[in-house]
Amino acid sequence: MSYLKKGGVLILEGFAKEQLGRDSSGPQSLDLFYSKDELLGDFSDCKQINIETKEIELKEGQFHKGKASVVRCVCVR
């Protein structure tokens, strides 16, 4: 994770794999979604990491509305 300096904070929110097939938004390829396990592996060298998968309600216009599954990640290197 050379792109994040020591002490740096990364904040990420993306669609969870459970979002695939829902009408509320998101890509149509499973490879473009996140999972908690994948993020834990990707950021394993962080000294602090908090990852959660949540169901949220999107209200972001005509093509981004309805129930959605997201992964939220905050980590400190």
N, C-alpha and C positions, 0 to 999 in steps of 0.2 A: 504494500500500500504506500508506495513512494510518493504518491500525489497528495498525501495528507501528512503535514509535518507533525512532529511530536507535540502533543498538547492540543492539536487541531481537533475540531468537532465536525462531524459529518451528520447531516440530517437528511433523511430520505423518506419519501412516501411514494409508494407505487402500488399498482394493482397486484393483488395476490393471485396465485394460480387458480383459486376457487372462483375468480371473476370470469374465467373463460365461458363463453356461451350466454352470458347475461346481456340483457338489452340496455343496461345503464351506461355502457361505454367500455373502452379498453381495446387493446389490440386483439387480433383474431388468431395469433400464434402463441402457443403455450411457452415457447422460448423467450417471449418478451415480458413474461410475468415474473414475480418474485415469490420466494418461499422463505419462511423463517430459517429453516435449516441451511439453505444456500447462503443466506446473508451471514449466518453465524460462521460458516466456513470462510466466506470472503473476507470477513473482518476479524478473524480469530486472533490477530496480533494486537487488537485494541485492548487498552487496559480497562475500559468501561464500555459496556454495550447493553442497550435496552432495545428489544425487538418485540413487537406485538402485531398480531393479526386482528383486524377489527371489521365489523360490518358497519358501514356508514350509509347515510342517505345523501346522494349527490343532488345538488340543485344548482347546476352550472350551465343552464341553457337547454335548448331543445334536445341536443344529442348527449347530454351528460346529466341525466336525472334518473333517480330510482335507487334501489338498494345496490350497494357495491361492496366488494371485499378488498381491503387494502392491507398492506404491510407497512408499518411505521418503524423506522430504525433511527436511533441516535447512538453514536459511538464516539469515544474520545481515544485518540491514539496516544 
